Amino acid sequence: MHPLHHPLFIQYVVNFNYEKDFFECHEVGEDYWKSVAPKDKMHPLTGWIQLAVGMYHWRRSNYQGALRSFIRAKVKLADGGIWVEGVDHEKLISMLSDSIKAVTERQPFWNQDIPITNEQLKSAIKCYRSENPPTQQDAYFLMHKHRLRDRSSIISLREQKKRRNL
């Protein structure tokens, strides 16, 4: 299977292009990255994650965070090899360049889509969407999801680690 046809990458694209849930893109992308190259912070998957993080920060008007994320994403996706096959690479890099320029100039956020070109990938995305209807989330929740989500499991894991380290 081509790595961009992996179910987690398909979910990433659906979250990015259709649901505009950039926080969830980060979560899904990180799960995929941890299963493929968990210690490789220069892996192209980290570029995909940073693209979503940049969009999330930009939407929240965190221009500095967005700029850092977009610059890192561009470096990692510029020569992404197999990890950008099936995507219009020129448009992807142009999208990142435009985003860098926009956040540098403090322009308001606008949505963008990952330019998918591979027909098999498009079909897999369409299939995923038909099997997984979108959940309706309001713009405020999407914008502030990192603060508003249920963090009880994260807090519990941190407490367990503290107890083990005592």
Summary of the structure (lengths in Angstrom):
residues: 166
radius of gyration: 16.4
end to end distance: 44.4
largest distance: 53.6
contacts: 469
relative contact order: 0.15
helix: 72%
strand: 1%
